Amino acid sequence: MDPFVVVVLSLSFLLLLSFWRQSSGRGKLPPGPTPLPIIGNFHLIDMKNIRQSFSNFSKTYGPVYTLYFGSQPTVVLYGYEALKEALIDHGEEFSGRGSFPMFEKASKGKGLGFSRGNVWKATRLFTVNTLRNLGVGKRTIEEKVQEEAQWLVKQLKKTNGSPCDPNFIMGCAPCNVICSIIFQNRFDYEDKDFLSLIKKVNECIKILSTPECQIFNALPILLDYCPGSHNIFFKNYTYISNYLLEKIKEHEDSLDVTNPRDFIDYFLIQRCQENGNRHTIYTLEHLVSLITDLFLAGTDTSSTTMQFALLLLMKHPHITAKVQEEIDHVIGRHRSPCMQDRIHMPYTNAMVHEVQRYIDLSPNGVVHAVTCDTKFRNYIIPKGTTVITSLTSVLHDSKEFPNPEMFDPGHFLDGNGNFKKSDYFMPFSAGKRMCVGHSLVSMELFLFLTTILQNFKLKPLVDPKDLDITPVCSTFSTIPPTFQMRFIPV
């Protein structure tokens, strides 16, 4: 038989097999558009505006539907009711971690973010307990954040009111907080190694948020054969991991098992206690991945949110004026803000919440997976199926937040001007996979932003109405545009 005919017949067979495999299971899964062989539904998704694509699909197929990214089915949950039912009411079944090939290739499935099963459960339990022991959520860590806020003020004063790009400066403060937790150390804001670390963190997050990355995650076979920014991601991830490994080695040489200083010490002490256990998670490889996860998440979330907050506050000077009036009334100019102040500052608290809601930092969270064959509503979702949770659909729900595309702290205030909680506030996701550092991030945002506004007037270089607040990209994480501004001491 002609070799060309053999190739054509083989490809045709593979295409038909792929289509059959996709079609055979669709009777159990939620409805969705018919996938094409190999590419699935990629041709129907605007990779530059996934949020709008997901919204359009929900109008056709309802709040629970199936999309194919390549040959693999993915269940999308859209809207508060669907997310609550899955992540909270059926939390155990939806607590799995979906496939994210770029991160898994870098971390080798270790750490916290992309580990699974018993490894994830043990790692999360250790992480939550250790962060609590180190003061997260308590006065101990609040003092560290307050101290870092004053270092941030000193650095901003060095700009002397001249135009500056706040990107790196806003990254330094939360990075120093997470560094003090992980290895009991903070850095000068002009330290070259420190700035290099922050630069590589920023690059990693930007790469993960590109449409190109989404294609590689759906077709991971391309990772080893195609050029692209994913190679920069792997290089940066390795750089960060190697840096942290050196810190671990330093800790091994100076470890005192009776006096743990930081997160690394707690892990190394547990490792000594688990010595000889072949199934332990307490290996150096796992520790490197774990603290790399904490380093990336602990730096990016607060840094990016603060950059957006500065843009939004300059864009809406009347909101900034109300916040600063409240700061003057409750705190004044002669002491540092503290978390106790938040109770008496409903407008400032509402502003911080509204920044997080409005920017929608992680539009779809991190992919979930079901841990067993799961009956959900009228469907059967097979074990291991990837699940995407549209956080956008909750944070921008027009019934809960009138005019959701407007930046308005009133979304979190009642008729009397008191702070109003909302079950729809899910910037950190919800359920068993909710971000372990959400309380730390909330503390940082309130204390850092309040301290900045206590000490500076924010001045844009253009008319406020001309400020561009459009994200650069917003798939894995929403990335703010590059901008310059002035910090004018008050």
LORO-491689 format. One line per field, with one value per residue (C-alpha): residue number from 1; x, y, z. Coordinates in steps of 0.05 Angstrom, whole numbers, padded with zeros to 5 digits. Layout:
<rogus>
seq <- (NUM | ...)
east <- (X | ...)
north <- (Y | ...)
up <- (Z | ...)
</rogus>
This chain:
<rogus>
seq <- (1 | 2 | 3 | 4 | 5 | 6 | 7 | 8 | 9 | 10 | 11 | 12 | 13 | 14 | 15 | 16 | 17 | 18 | 19 | 20 | 21 | 22 | 23 | 24 | 25 | 26 | 27 | 28 | 29 | 30 | 31 | 32 | 33 | 34 | 35 | 36 | 37 | 38 | 39 | 40 | 41 | 42 | 43 | 44 | 45 | 46 | 47 | 48 | 49 | 50 | 51 | 52 | 53 | 54 | 55 | 56 | 57 | 58 | 59 | 60 | 61 | 62 | 63 | 64 | 65 | 66 | 67 | 68 | 69 | 70 | 71 | 72 | 73 | 74 | 75 | 76 | 77 | 78 | 79 | 80 | 81 | 82 | 83 | 84 | 85 | 86 | 87 | 88 | 89 | 90 | 91 | 92 | 93 | 94 | 95 | 96 | 97 | 98 | 99 | 100 | 101 | 102 | 103 | 104 | 105 | 106 | 107 | 108 | 109 | 110 | 111 | 112 | 113 | 114 | 115 | 116 | 117 | 118 | 119 | 120 | 121 | 122 | 123 | 124 | 125 | 126 | 127 | 128 | 129 | 130 | 131 | 132 | 133 | 134 | 135 | 136 | 137 | 138 | 139 | 140 | 141 | 142 | 143 | 144 | 145 | 146 | 147 | 148 | 149 | 150 | 151 | 152 | 153 | 154 | 155 | 156 | 157 | 158 | 159 | 160 | 161 | 162 | 163 | 164 | 165 | 166 | 167 | 168 | 169 | 170 | 171 | 172 | 173 | 174 | 175 | 176 | 177 | 178 | 179 | 180 | 181 | 182 | 183 | 184 | 185 | 186 | 187 | 188 | 189 | 190 | 191 | 192 | 193 | 194 | 195 | 196 | 197 | 198 | 199 | 200 | 201 | 202 | 203 | 204 | 205 | 206 | 207 | 208 | 209 | 210 | 211 | 212 | 213 | 214 | 215 | 216 | 217 | 218 | 219 | 220 | 221 | 222 | 223 | 224 | 225 | 226 | 227 | 228 | 229 | 230 | 231 | 232 | 233 | 234 | 235 | 236 | 237 | 238 | 239 | 240 | 241 | 242 | 243 | 244 | 245 | 246 | 247 | 248 | 249 | 250 | 251 | 252 | 253 | 254 | 255 | 256 | 257 | 258 | 259 | 260 | 261 | 262 | 263 | 264 | 265 | 266 | 267 | 268 | 269 | 270 | 271 | 272 | 273 | 274 | 275 | 276 | 277 | 278 | 279 | 280 | 281 | 282 | 283 | 284 | 285 | 286 | 287 | 288 | 289 | 290 | 291 | 292 | 293 | 294 | 295 | 296 | 297 | 298 | 299 | 300 | 301 | 302 | 303 | 304 | 305 | 306 | 307 | 308 | 309 | 310 | 311 | 312 | 313 | 314 | 315 | 316 | 317 | 318 | 319 | 320 | 321 | 322 | 323 | 324 | 325 | 326 | 327 | 328 | 329 | 330 | 331 | 332 | 333 | 334 | 335 | 336 | 337 | 338 | 339 | 340 | 341 | 342 | 343 | 344 | 345 | 346 | 347 | 348 | 349 | 350 | 351 | 352 | 353 | 354 | 355 | 356 | 357 | 358 | 359 | 360 | 361 | 362 | 363 | 364 | 365 | 366 | 367 | 368 | 369 | 370 | 371 | 372 | 373 | 374 | 375 | 376 | 377 | 378 | 379 | 380 | 381 | 382 | 383 | 384 | 385 | 386 | 387 | 388 | 389 | 390 | 391 | 392 | 393 | 394 | 395 | 396 | 397 | 398 | 399 | 400 | 401 | 402 | 403 | 404 | 405 | 406 | 407 | 408 | 409 | 410 | 411 | 412 | 413 | 414 | 415 | 416 | 417 | 418 | 419 | 420 | 421 | 422 | 423 | 424 | 425 | 426 | 427 | 428 | 429 | 430 | 431 | 432 | 433 | 434 | 435 | 436 | 437 | 438 | 439 | 440 | 441 | 442 | 443 | 444 | 445 | 446 | 447 | 448 | 449 | 450 | 451 | 452 | 453 | 454 | 455 | 456 | 457 | 458 | 459 | 460 | 461 | 462 | 463 | 464 | 465 | 466 | 467 | 468 | 469 | 470 | 471 | 472 | 473 | 474 | 475 | 476 | 477 | 478 | 479 | 480 | 481 | 482 | 483 | 484 | 485 | 486 | 487 | 488 | 489 | 490)
east <- (00000 | 00024 | 00058 | 00018 | -00047 | -00024 | -00010 | -00078 | -00115 | -00077 | -00092 | -00165 | -00170 | -00139 | -00186 | -00247 | -00221 | -00212 | -00281 | -00312 | -00277 | -00302 | -00373 | -00380 | -00378 | -00419 | -00484 | -00460 | -00428 | -00463 | -00482 | -00435 | -00413 | -00394 | -00318 | -00274 | -00223 | -00156 | -00171 | -00236 | -00272 | -00210 | -00239 | -00299 | -00260 | -00230 | -00164 | -00155 | -00222 | -00239 | -00284 | -00332 | -00329 | -00349 | -00405 | -00431 | -00429 | -00468 | -00524 | -00531 | -00517 | -00533 | -00490 | -00457 | -00429 | -00373 | -00318 | -00261 | -00191 | -00158 | -00185 | -00200 | -00268 | -00271 | -00333 | -00344 | -00382 | -00413 | -00448 | -00451 | -00501 | -00462 | -00395 | -00424 | -00458 | -00393 | -00338 | -00374 | -00433 | -00393 | -00325 | -00291 | -00312 | -00288 | -00223 | -00179 | -00129 | -00137 | -00079 | -00034 | 00023 | 00069 | 00069 | 00071 | 00131 | 00167 | 00147 | 00144 | 00077 | 00106 | 00090 | 00022 | -00010 | -00010 | -00001 | -00060 | -00091 | -00058 | 00005 | -00036 | -00077 | -00014 | 00021 | -00038 | -00046 | 00028 | 00026 | -00036 | -00011 | 00059 | 00034 | -00010 | 00050 | 00089 | 00034 | -00006 | -00074 | -00046 | -00013 | 00056 | 00052 | 00013 | 00074 | 00118 | 00070 | 00067 | 00143 | 00147 | 00096 | 00143 | 00201 | 00155 | 00141 | 00215 | 00228 | 00171 | 00197 | 00263 | 00227 | 00220 | 00153 | 00185 | 00152 | 00165 | 00141 | 00111 | 00114 | 00178 | 00166 | 00097 | 00127 | 00181 | 00137 | 00095 | 00156 | 00193 | 00135 | 00135 | 00211 | 00208 | 00159 | 00197 | 00269 | 00267 | 00298 | 00280 | 00318 | 00336 | 00292 | 00354 | 00386 | 00404 | 00388 | 00321 | 00302 | 00323 | 00277 | 00218 | 00231 | 00230 | 00166 | 00132 | 00155 | 00129 | 00059 | 00056 | 00076 | 00024 | -00029 | -00015 | -00060 | 00002 | 00007 | -00066 | -00052 | 00010 | -00030 | -00083 | -00032 | 00027 | 00063 | 00083 | 00122 | 00183 | 00185 | 00163 | 00200 | 00164 | 00158 | 00145 | 00220 | 00232 | 00181 | 00219 | 00285 | 00258 | 00224 | 00290 | 00327 | 00277 | 00279 | 00355 | 00358 | 00310 | 00349 | 00410 | 00370 | 00348 | 00421 | 00439 | 00383 | 00406 | 00475 | 00446 | 00384 | 00364 | 00307 | 00286 | 00279 | 00247 | 00258 | 00215 | 00176 | 00239 | 00259 | 00191 | 00195 | 00266 | 00248 | 00189 | 00235 | 00281 | 00223 | 00199 | 00268 | 00262 | 00190 | 00192 | 00124 | 00138 | 00126 | 00183 | 00237 | 00281 | 00250 | 00181 | 00203 | 00234 | 00169 | 00127 | 00164 | 00169 | 00092 | 00088 | 00139 | 00104 | 00033 | 00054 | 00089 | 00044 | -00026 | -00013 | 00034 | -00012 | -00073 | -00037 | -00015 | -00087 | -00109 | -00062 | -00089 | -00162 | -00151 | -00119 | -00174 | -00227 | -00199 | -00266 | -00260 | -00188 | -00209 | -00262 | -00212 | -00160 | -00214 | -00230 | -00156 | -00147 | -00209 | -00194 | -00117 | -00089 | -00017 | 00024 | 00015 | 00016 | -00050 | -00068 | -00120 | -00163 | -00174 | -00210 | -00272 | -00278 | -00262 | -00320 | -00307 | -00233 | -00249 | -00302 | -00251 | -00201 | -00255 | -00279 | -00209 | -00205 | -00275 | -00267 | -00199 | -00218 | -00146 | -00155 | -00215 | -00221 | -00181 | -00136 | -00165 | -00200 | -00216 | -00267 | -00237 | -00288 | -00346 | -00391 | -00465 | -00476 | -00545 | -00570 | -00501 | -00447 | -00377 | -00324 | -00267 | -00208 | -00248 | -00221 | -00267 | -00261 | -00293 | -00311 | -00296 | -00312 | -00384 | -00390 | -00349 | -00385 | -00455 | -00501 | -00555 | -00506 | -00464 | -00505 | -00465 | -00409 | -00364 | -00360 | -00310 | -00354 | -00339 | -00414 | -00419 | -00395 | -00434 | -00504 | -00554 | -00523 | -00452 | -00432 | -00388 | -00430 | -00402 | -00420 | -00420 | -00404 | -00335 | -00292 | -00226 | -00189 | -00238 | -00276 | -00278 | -00221 | -00175 | -00183 | -00118 | -00082 | -00054 | -00119 | -00118 | -00046 | -00062 | -00123 | -00080 | -00026 | -00074 | -00108 | -00044 | -00001 | -00054 | -00077 | -00005 | 00009 | -00053 | -00036 | 00031 | 00022 | -00022 | -00026 | -00014 | -00022 | 00020 | -00043 | -00113 | -00148 | -00202 | -00146 | -00115 | -00116 | -00134 | -00144 | -00107 | -00051 | -00078 | -00127 | -00129 | -00090 | -00080 | -00101 | -00039 | -00042 | -00015 | 00053 | 00045 | 00082 | 00058 | 00081 | 00078 | 00073 | 00087 | 00033)
north <- (00000 | 00070 | 00101 | 00165 | 00127 | 00092 | 00159 | 00188 | 00126 | 00127 | 00200 | 00190 | 00132 | 00174 | 00231 | 00185 | 00151 | 00219 | 00242 | 00176 | 00182 | 00253 | 00236 | 00171 | 00205 | 00266 | 00234 | 00237 | 00305 | 00373 | 00401 | 00442 | 00457 | 00398 | 00390 | 00379 | 00322 | 00341 | 00415 | 00406 | 00474 | 00518 | 00547 | 00575 | 00608 | 00678 | 00665 | 00741 | 00747 | 00680 | 00715 | 00738 | 00670 | 00635 | 00685 | 00671 | 00596 | 00603 | 00639 | 00581 | 00520 | 00545 | 00552 | 00483 | 00463 | 00424 | 00450 | 00411 | 00440 | 00393 | 00323 | 00330 | 00350 | 00408 | 00425 | 00500 | 00526 | 00594 | 00637 | 00638 | 00582 | 00532 | 00550 | 00548 | 00481 | 00451 | 00482 | 00486 | 00437 | 00384 | 00409 | 00341 | 00317 | 00382 | 00388 | 00355 | 00394 | 00396 | 00390 | 00450 | 00419 | 00480 | 00484 | 00409 | 00403 | 00456 | 00432 | 00357 | 00353 | 00372 | 00430 | 00457 | 00488 | 00428 | 00367 | 00319 | 00268 | 00252 | 00290 | 00354 | 00342 | 00331 | 00390 | 00437 | 00415 | 00427 | 00495 | 00521 | 00499 | 00527 | 00594 | 00598 | 00581 | 00637 | 00687 | 00692 | 00719 | 00743 | 00805 | 00775 | 00780 | 00845 | 00878 | 00852 | 00881 | 00948 | 00950 | 00935 | 00989 | 01040 | 01015 | 01023 | 01095 | 01110 | 01081 | 01122 | 01185 | 01175 | 01189 | 01261 | 01267 | 01252 | 01206 | 01133 | 01064 | 01033 | 00962 | 00940 | 00981 | 00951 | 00882 | 00893 | 00901 | 00837 | 00798 | 00820 | 00797 | 00728 | 00725 | 00740 | 00682 | 00632 | 00646 | 00702 | 00754 | 00818 | 00855 | 00926 | 00952 | 00964 | 00896 | 00868 | 00795 | 00816 | 00857 | 00800 | 00753 | 00800 | 00810 | 00735 | 00727 | 00781 | 00748 | 00680 | 00707 | 00746 | 00684 | 00641 | 00691 | 00692 | 00657 | 00619 | 00587 | 00564 | 00528 | 00494 | 00471 | 00441 | 00409 | 00394 | 00353 | 00419 | 00441 | 00398 | 00415 | 00487 | 00551 | 00604 | 00642 | 00578 | 00565 | 00631 | 00609 | 00544 | 00582 | 00632 | 00579 | 00541 | 00605 | 00619 | 00546 | 00544 | 00609 | 00581 | 00515 | 00554 | 00584 | 00514 | 00490 | 00550 | 00531 | 00459 | 00482 | 00527 | 00488 | 00485 | 00435 | 00466 | 00536 | 00541 | 00609 | 00606 | 00562 | 00526 | 00508 | 00479 | 00435 | 00412 | 00394 | 00353 | 00321 | 00298 | 00268 | 00231 | 00203 | 00132 | 00139 | 00122 | 00154 | 00220 | 00287 | 00317 | 00316 | 00374 | 00369 | 00378 | 00435 | 00473 | 00467 | 00485 | 00550 | 00567 | 00563 | 00608 | 00656 | 00664 | 00670 | 00712 | 00763 | 00768 | 00772 | 00832 | 00867 | 00864 | 00884 | 00945 | 00967 | 00964 | 01000 | 01059 | 01064 | 01061 | 01112 | 01161 | 01148 | 01164 | 01221 | 01231 | 01161 | 01174 | 01238 | 01200 | 01147 | 01199 | 01237 | 01173 | 01160 | 01230 | 01221 | 01151 | 01146 | 01215 | 01227 | 01207 | 01132 | 01071 | 01040 | 00975 | 00921 | 00944 | 01009 | 00971 | 00963 | 01039 | 01051 | 01022 | 01064 | 01045 | 00972 | 00975 | 01007 | 00951 | 00898 | 00935 | 00936 | 00861 | 00851 | 00899 | 00875 | 00802 | 00781 | 00707 | 00703 | 00628 | 00611 | 00551 | 00490 | 00439 | 00366 | 00318 | 00265 | 00211 | 00198 | 00255 | 00265 | 00340 | 00365 | 00320 | 00301 | 00250 | 00279 | 00223 | 00220 | 00264 | 00310 | 00381 | 00435 | 00510 | 00557 | 00624 | 00672 | 00729 | 00707 | 00715 | 00778 | 00813 | 00787 | 00846 | 00823 | 00826 | 00884 | 00934 | 00962 | 00911 | 00942 | 01006 | 01016 | 01033 | 01020 | 01027 | 00954 | 00937 | 00989 | 00987 | 01044 | 01072 | 01071 | 01010 | 00956 | 00901 | 00831 | 00791 | 00716 | 00733 | 00761 | 00703 | 00732 | 00675 | 00622 | 00581 | 00513 | 00465 | 00493 | 00565 | 00604 | 00588 | 00659 | 00697 | 00728 | 00751 | 00783 | 00818 | 00846 | 00869 | 00905 | 00943 | 00962 | 00978 | 01019 | 01056 | 01073 | 01099 | 01142 | 01167 | 01193 | 01212 | 01244 | 01202 | 01242 | 01213 | 01241 | 01252 | 01275 | 01222 | 01211 | 01193 | 01140 | 01072 | 01017 | 00962 | 00898 | 00875 | 00804 | 00767 | 00691 | 00658 | 00725 | 00796 | 00838 | 00914 | 00960 | 00993 | 01064 | 01120 | 01166 | 01214 | 01202 | 01271 | 01272 | 01304)
up <- (00000 | -00017 | 00045 | 00035 | 00037 | 00101 | 00134 | 00112 | 00137 | 00203 | 00215 | 00197 | 00246 | 00301 | 00287 | 00289 | 00352 | 00385 | 00364 | 00389 | 00457 | 00464 | 00444 | 00483 | 00551 | 00535 | 00556 | 00629 | 00627 | 00628 | 00559 | 00516 | 00445 | 00402 | 00403 | 00342 | 00342 | 00372 | 00384 | 00421 | 00429 | 00421 | 00357 | 00396 | 00452 | 00449 | 00484 | 00493 | 00528 | 00560 | 00610 | 00555 | 00521 | 00586 | 00596 | 00525 | 00536 | 00601 | 00565 | 00517 | 00562 | 00632 | 00695 | 00689 | 00621 | 00587 | 00543 | 00511 | 00515 | 00466 | 00476 | 00551 | 00577 | 00626 | 00667 | 00677 | 00737 | 00725 | 00778 | 00854 | 00863 | 00821 | 00855 | 00925 | 00912 | 00885 | 00927 | 00994 | 00994 | 00956 | 00979 | 00985 | 00916 | 00883 | 00923 | 00870 | 00829 | 00754 | 00706 | 00696 | 00655 | 00656 | 00732 | 00741 | 00695 | 00737 | 00806 | 00788 | 00823 | 00891 | 00937 | 00955 | 00893 | 00847 | 00891 | 00899 | 00945 | 01011 | 00993 | 00984 | 01048 | 01090 | 01058 | 01069 | 01141 | 01155 | 01119 | 01155 | 01224 | 01212 | 01187 | 01249 | 01293 | 01259 | 01275 | 01210 | 01229 | 01296 | 01325 | 01312 | 01237 | 01240 | 01272 | 01215 | 01163 | 01200 | 01202 | 01128 | 01114 | 01145 | 01102 | 01042 | 01062 | 01068 | 00999 | 00968 | 01000 | 00965 | 00899 | 00922 | 00887 | 00819 | 00768 | 00784 | 00763 | 00827 | 00800 | 00835 | 00898 | 00908 | 00898 | 00950 | 01011 | 01007 | 00983 | 01046 | 01090 | 01058 | 01062 | 01137 | 01145 | 01102 | 01123 | 01175 | 01130 | 01095 | 01042 | 01027 | 00970 | 00927 | 00939 | 00870 | 00887 | 00916 | 00855 | 00810 | 00848 | 00843 | 00769 | 00756 | 00797 | 00756 | 00691 | 00713 | 00728 | 00663 | 00623 | 00658 | 00639 | 00564 | 00512 | 00490 | 00559 | 00556 | 00490 | 00519 | 00580 | 00535 | 00488 | 00535 | 00483 | 00452 | 00514 | 00497 | 00423 | 00412 | 00426 | 00467 | 00532 | 00570 | 00568 | 00603 | 00656 | 00668 | 00672 | 00722 | 00764 | 00768 | 00788 | 00844 | 00868 | 00868 | 00908 | 00959 | 00961 | 00982 | 01039 | 01060 | 01062 | 01106 | 01153 | 01157 | 01180 | 01236 | 01255 | 01329 | 01335 | 01402 | 01373 | 01304 | 01273 | 01210 | 01161 | 01135 | 01206 | 01222 | 01160 | 01174 | 01246 | 01221 | 01170 | 01226 | 01263 | 01200 | 01185 | 01160 | 01136 | 01062 | 01048 | 01081 | 01046 | 01086 | 01032 | 01009 | 00939 | 00968 | 01013 | 00954 | 00914 | 00975 | 00992 | 00918 | 00916 | 00977 | 00950 | 00883 | 00911 | 00971 | 00927 | 00867 | 00897 | 00942 | 00894 | 00834 | 00875 | 00904 | 00835 | 00811 | 00874 | 00860 | 00789 | 00811 | 00867 | 00819 | 00768 | 00821 | 00864 | 00900 | 00928 | 00950 | 00985 | 01025 | 01046 | 01067 | 01106 | 01143 | 01157 | 01185 | 01230 | 01257 | 01256 | 01245 | 01222 | 01283 | 01290 | 01245 | 01222 | 01254 | 01239 | 01298 | 01259 | 01204 | 01248 | 01252 | 01178 | 01138 | 01075 | 01072 | 01085 | 01030 | 00982 | 00993 | 00982 | 00920 | 00890 | 00897 | 00869 | 00811 | 00786 | 00789 | 00799 | 00784 | 00737 | 00739 | 00801 | 00795 | 00760 | 00804 | 00791 | 00821 | 00867 | 00850 | 00803 | 00825 | 00817 | 00810 | 00795 | 00739 | 00714 | 00728 | 00727 | 00721 | 00771 | 00751 | 00706 | 00706 | 00734 | 00721 | 00771 | 00741 | 00798 | 00750 | 00746 | 00822 | 00833 | 00775 | 00789 | 00774 | 00824 | 00882 | 00856 | 00816 | 00758 | 00769 | 00716 | 00757 | 00813 | 00873 | 00947 | 00957 | 00935 | 01006 | 01046 | 01072 | 01073 | 01137 | 01111 | 01151 | 01120 | 01089 | 01080 | 01018 | 01007 | 00934 | 00954 | 00929 | 00904 | 00939 | 00914 | 00967 | 00999 | 01014 | 00960 | 00983 | 00985 | 01051 | 01054 | 01045 | 01116 | 01106 | 01039 | 01068 | 01124 | 01077 | 01031 | 01087 | 01124 | 01063 | 01026 | 01088 | 01106 | 01036 | 01036 | 01106 | 01081 | 01008 | 00956 | 00893 | 00830 | 00759 | 00702 | 00660 | 00673 | 00717 | 00664 | 00614 | 00658 | 00624 | 00674 | 00622 | 00642 | 00598 | 00601 | 00646 | 00638 | 00696 | 00731 | 00715 | 00699 | 00706 | 00652 | 00663 | 00689 | 00725 | 00780 | 00835 | 00910 | 00941 | 01017 | 01059)
</rogus>
